[in-house]
Structures are given as structure tokens and as C-alpha cells.
Amino acid sequence: MQTVMLHGAGDVAEWRNVARSLALAGTRPEEIDWREGEEASLFAAQPLPSPSAEVASLRVPRAFLDLAEAVICHADAGRFALLYRILLRLQDDAALLSVAADADIAAAHRMEKSVRRDCHKMTAFVRFREVPGDEGSVRRRFVAWFEPDHHIVRRMAPFFVRRFADMDWMILTPKGSAAFQAGDLTVSDAPAVKPDLADPTDALWLTYYASIFNPARLKVKAMQSEMPKKYWKNLPEAALIPTLIEQVPSRLAAMAYQAAQAPPVFHARIQARRQDVDAEPPAPSGTLAALRDAARTCTRCPLHCQATQTVFGEGPDTAELMIVGEQPGDHEDLAGRPFVGPAGRLFDRTLGEAGIDRAATYVTNAVKHFKHEPRGKRRLHRTPNAGEIDHCRWWLRHEITLVKPKLIVATGATAMFALTGEKGRLADHRGSVQPFDDGSALLVTVHPAYLLRLPDPRAAEDETRRFRADLVAARDWLATTPARPSTSNTRNAAPLPETRADGWHAPPSPPR
């Protein structure tokens, strides 16, 4: 039986040198008695065996070295034997680490996860307290006490060096200590004794912690799982937490009462004064500007409740080409302009490649408010339903009436349905110019957002090429079709249309 003695304080190089010698000598796992720390001092050191002629060299993947660096820090005494078994098995099976169901691999990953969690706790719960520094030194000096589960001091010391390089500090633990002084790092494996520390700035920290404590977000079980009791006793704010938890009901009631209060009296006067300064003369009735102003306060459907603002169309009111999308996205909702997000950038680039000037094009959407579903911090797009499209059709038809484009390009099935009332397959209508209302024409193509969602790069490239070809067809049609009679002098003053039998138009004033 080969007895191996290690310090076992997270030093992977110590284990690696011993394990390499044993493996090259052909020593089997069951022939090794691994010992560490104080237990190792009771046994006499044995020389390592000589390399065997049968074992020429050792080969291990880089992933094993990374795994060993974490596992060797674990407090389990069986970690040395576990890593040695995996080392020998890797010589016969190079893909062993990918077998998650293997007992040795599963055990190693459990140890690695436990060590990484302990490292995270150390970065979160170490609290430095200032102590008097050396006379004449310009660097401040701090000391911290921490109780880790594993031998992670050596592993985590470089992190604190990078974070606190401008001061001298010591981190004392029952499993060793780290000291950083004048730019030099020293790590010791000897257990440290908890010091009696007092910092006058603790009172300032406690005041700050109590002021930022949010009772509406209190989750006691989460606090207990993420911050076990052994950490609580070493944190100055732990003394405040029971009292703060007891005050939660009264503080929540106070917050609710405060939220229901009206703003100060002077607030209304300030807002009124600002409105007087910022107020602009109303746009002439029957113009796009007047329609845009009316759309800002649209409440025809529930979508206005969640959206940041109405995203109306933009472009010249004499544009020969109108492009209709589906609805604003997240970027458009915040900016208040159509086609400015990722799909908008693709749209602009493809327009340029097709020889179409966006500045000469009227761009709008079938639905004017962003419909979305909150998902964490993100707002995920949701397709408008038929009722929401019907409500917004009022605005779209008035835009068409005022702009009087020669050609309308519908991008996507929602835009096609808003314009034609048809829910058929978009592919059946795509790419060809068809007659539309009031002497204009319609061309149906895909929405640029569809191109961004395609997972296959080759398919995305082909569809983008087809999208560009549709826009080129629109450009060529406009270039070869005679211009409609000019109404530039009267179009903006024309009254909005009355309701028609087919339901396309609504009364001049949008109902609330």
C-alpha cells in the first residue's frame, strides 16, 4: 500500500505532481492511501515509485485540469482518490468527461458546483473592517473574517487582489488566510483565529442598509437559502434584519398610503406653465399632422394601456410609395418611430440595395401600439388579433386617403389582412402588383422581422434576396407607371371620408 501525504489546502499542483508519478508507475487506485493535513503528519513519508516502462505518458483534456482545480478545493477527503480514478480512466476513454451519468464524473461535478458556490459566497459576504495601519504608510489597512466550507482561500485570493489593489488587507478563515501588503500577496494554509474587530463606519453602513431595505421585495426563504446562518453572524447588517422583517406590514401600508396621495399643489402649476411654454398651434384639420395629433391619445383598443406611446407613420404626404408593416416593436415603441429596431435596420439596408429612398417613402404600421408580453426585463412581441387590427384600420385608411400613394407595399400577413381583409396564405399573393382602392396598387411581401427569425443562414440569405427582389419590382412598377393626377394643392385640406358600406372607413372623428 502506497501512503501519500498532502497538505490538501486547495493546491492542485501538489496533487498533480504526486498523481502523475503514481500513474506513470502504474499504481492502481486501490493501492493508494491518500492522507492530508494533520492526519498526514502521523505517517512517515514514503518515496514515490519509479515510472513504469509500460506507461509512456499521460494525456488528459484541458477540461479535466479545470475540473481538478475546483475539485481539489473541496473539503471531502475522498477527492484525491476520485480525481486519480478519473485520471487513469481518461487514458482508456478520452470522452469520459462527457458521460454525465458516470458515477465518478457526477461526483466530481457535484464537488465542483459546491466549490464554485462557496467561492461566490466569499465574494458576496466578505466584510472588511479598517484597522490602524503602519506608521508612515499611505495605504489603508483592512481585515476580514470569513468561514468557507471548502479550501478556497488560495483560489479566491487573486480576485481580491484585483478588486482591492489600492489597499492592504487580510482575509482570515479557519481554512487558511490571505494577506496583501504593499503589492505582495501571501497565502497561508494555517487555520486562523477569529479576530475581535470593530469599525466606526459600521454605524454608517447600517443606516444606509436600513434606508435601502425594500419591504415590498422581501423574500425570507430566499434570504435563508442564499445566506446561511453561519454568514449572518459575521455580517453587521444581520442584527437589523429581524427588526426590518417585523416592520414589513407597517412599511407596506405606509407605501400604499403614500402612493395614493395626490402630488403637491405646486406640481399642477409647474406642469401648466410647462404646457404653456411647449404648446404648439394645432395642425390644420384634414392633414396628416392633425391625424397624427389625434392618434397620440387613441384609446380605441386596450393596446394603448401597455404601450409607451402611439407610433404613427412618417414620411412625405406626397409619397408615391407607402410601406405598411405589422406593428411597432420594442425599439419603435420607445423611439416613437416605425422601423427603427433590428428589423428596421435590415429594412433600411434592403431599401437602399433596391434603389428606394426611405426619405421619399411613407412608412407606417397596420397597428399603432406595441403589443407585447413581459418576460423578465424583456418585452416579447405578440401578434395583434383581428379585433385590434380592425380598430387600427381606421387610422391606416385615413393615412392612405391623405397620402394617396400610387403603390402600397404590405409587409407580412397582418398588413395584408389590414389592407385587404383576406387571411389567406401570404405566398399566394406575394410579389405581384394588384389593383387596390381608389386607383392605387398593392404589392404583398414578407416582413423584415421574418428574415431575422430564420434559423438557417442559407434560407435567410435566400429569403432576403427574394425580399429585395420584391422591393425592386415595386421600384420598377413606380418608374413605368404614369403618375396620378396631382392634388398636392388640395389633398391636405380634403375632409376625411365618411363610413362606407364595406366598413373600410369610420366617421371623421375617431370614437373613444
C-alpha positions, -999 to +999 in steps of 0.1 A: +000+000+000+014+034-010+007+061+016+006+096+001+006+127+023-007+160+011-014+194+027-047+193+009-054+231+011-066+236-025-031+233-041-038+214-073-001+214-083+008+193-052-018+166-061-009+167-098+028+160-093+021+131-070-007+117-092+015+119-123+043+099-106+019+073-093+001+069-127+034+066-146+045+039-122+013+020-130-001+023-094-037+012-092-062+034-072-069+007-046-031+006-038-030+042-026-038+056+009-044+093+005-039+114+037-040+151+043-034+178+069-028+167+105-036+131+096-007+131+071+018+142+098+013+109+117+027+089+089+063+088+076+067+100+041+072+073+015+092+078-017+072+079-048+076+048-071+097+050-103+080+053-137+070+020-153+082+011-187+046+001-197+033+036-192+049+060-216+030+092-210-003+107-197-029+125-218-058+144-204-081+171-219-080+206-207-114+203-192-101+178-167-074+202-154-101+229-149-123+203-131-094+192-109-086+228-099-121+232-085-125+197-070-091+198-052-105+227-031-134+205-018-134+195+019-142+159+012-112+137+019-121+114-009-115+140-036-079+129-042-088+093-049-117+104-071-096+126-093-069+098-095-095+073-107-108+097-133-071+104-144-065+067-150-098+061-168-092+090-191-062+071-205-086+045-219-116+067-226-108+102-237-145+111-238-152+101-202-159+136-190-189+139-214-206+109-197-227+128-172-243+096-159-210+081-148-207+079-110-172+094-108-180+122-132-212+130-115-195+131-081-167+154-094-193+178-109-212+179-076-179+188-058-171+214-085-205+230-081-202+231-043-168+248-046-180+274-071-210+282-049-186+286-019-164+310-040-195+330-049-204+333-012-169+345-004-172+374-030-206+383-016-202+381+022-166+391+030-168+423+050-136+443+055-131+464+086-105+491+088-077+487+113-048+511+122-021+509+095+017+510+099+031+544+109+040+565+079+022+542+054-002+559+029-021+527+023-051+520+044-053+486+061-084+463+064-091+429+080-120+405+072-131+372+088-149+345+067-159+309+073-159+289+040-170+254+036-140+244+014-103+252+009-109+282-014-087+309+001-058+302-023-083+300-052-100+333-044-071+354-032-063+367-068-099+380-071-095+402-040-061+414-052-077+427-085-106+442-066-087+459-038-052+465-052-051+501-037-052+490+000-035+465+024-058+437+036-060+403+053-087+377+050-087+352+079-105+319+078-105+286+097-090+271+065-062+295+059-056+331+053-045+356+026-026+388+031-019+416+006+006+442+017+024+468-005+015+448-036+027+414-024+002+385-018+009+359+008-013+328+013-011+305+044-028+272+049-027+275+087-061+280+104-067+315+117-085+326+148-114+350+145-103+385+155-123+409+176-129+437+151-148+470+154-152+496+128-168+530+135-181+531+099-204+502+107-230+526+120-230+545+087-234+512+068-263+501+090-281+534+084-276+531+046-287+494+046-319+502+066-328+530+042-325+509+011-343+479+025-374+474+003-402+456+022-422+450-010-394+427-023-388+408+009-384+370+004-373+354+037-369+319+023-347+332-005-325+351+021-322+320+042-312+297+012-287+322-002-273+334+031-270+306+056-268+314+093-231+310+095-227+340+073-253+361+092-233+362+124-204+378+106-224+405+088-230+438+106-264+442+090-276+408+103-286+425+136-311+448+117-328+421+096-352+407+122-364+442+131-368+451+095-388+420+088-411+428+117-417+462+103-427+450+068-465+451+073-465+487+086-440+499+060-460+483+032-491+501+045-472+534+046-460+528+010-496+521-002-508+553+015-481+574+000-488+561-035-524+571-032-516+607-023-520+635-048-490+654-060-482+687-043-503+717-052-474+734-069-469+704-092-500+712-112-489+749-116-455+738-128-470+714-154-494+740-166-466+765-170-446+740-190-475+732-212-480+769-220-443+771-230-442+739-250-476+743-266-477+744-304-505+757-326-529+729-336-524+714-371-549+723-398-578+699-399-578+672-425-539+670-426-516+642-417-503+663-388-538+666-374-543+629-378-510+622-360-520+645-332-554+627-328-536+593-328-515+603-298-545+600-275-561+569-292-579+546-268-598+526-294-584+492-282-567+480-249-532+480-265-527+517-255-527+506-219-493+488-221-476+507-249-453+536-242-468+558-270-486+557-303-462+550-332-477+568-362-465+567-398-437+590-411-427+603-445-438+629-470-476+634-475-470+633-513-451+599-513-459+577-543-448+546-523-463+536-489-449+507-470-471+491-443-457+469-415-474+449-388-469+469-355-442+487-336-416+466-318-398+473-286-374+498-301-401+516-321-423+518-290-396+536-271-385+558-300-420+567-313-409+559-350-417+530-372-390+506-384-360+517-363-352+484-345-332+454-358-359+447-384-359+484-393-321+483-399-325+454-422-354+471-439-334+503-445-304+484-459-326+464-483-344+495-494-311+511-503-300+480-521-332+481-541-327+517-550-355+531-529-351+563-509-368+559-475-369+597-471-393+598-501-414+569-488-443+569-464-437+542-438-463+531-413-478+501-395-512+483-395-513+486-357-501+518-340-494+504-305-468+478-294-485+445-283-461+425-261-458+400-232-434+409-203-407+382-198-384+393-171-368+425-182-377+419-218-409+426-237-416+399-262-436+407-294-471+393-297-491+393-329-522+416-330-555+398-332-583+406-357-601+429-334-571+450-327-563+452-364-599+463-371-597+491-346-565+504-360-577+501-396-594+535-391-561+552-388-545+533-417-573+541-442-571+578-433-533+577-439-539+562-473-566+588-481-544+617-472-511+605-488-528+590-519-498+567-528-496+551-563-484+518-547-488+503-513-464+475-502-478+453-474-451+436-454-464+405-437-497+388-432-510+413-406-505+442-430-521+422-459-552+415-437-554+451-425-555+463-462-575+436-479-594+418-452-580+385-465-564+358-443-551+336-470-515+324-474-491+353-480-472+332-506-503+332-528-503+370-531-466+377-529-445+396-554-472+407-579-487+442-582-525+440-579-551+468-582-563+484-550-587+510-537-591+545-553-568+537-583-538+527-563-520+493-564-509+468-538-478+445-536-475+419-508-442+407-494-427+394-462-420+414-431-382+420-425-386+406-389-394+373-405-360+372-422-343+377-388-361+348-373-350+322-398-325+298-381-309+286-413-284+312-426-288+299-462-326+301-460-323+336-445-300+347-474-324+333-500-354+350-484-336+383-481-328+381-518-365+375-526-375+404-503-350+426-522-365+415-555-400+424-543-388+459-535-371+462-569-403+451-585-421+479-566-395+504-577-397+494-614-435+495-613-435+530-600-409+541-626-430+527-655-465+537-643-478+571-652-482+595-623-517+600-608-532+635-613-516+659-589-537+670-560-509+685-539-527+718-535-559+703-522-551+669-508-542+681-473-573+701-469-596+673-481-622+662-455-618+627-440-641+601-457-674+591-443-683+555-435-686+532-465-708+501-468-678+478-467-667+492-434-633+505-446-638+540-433-651+553-400-666+587-391-642+617-393-638+619-355-622+588-341-645+573-314-630+568-279 
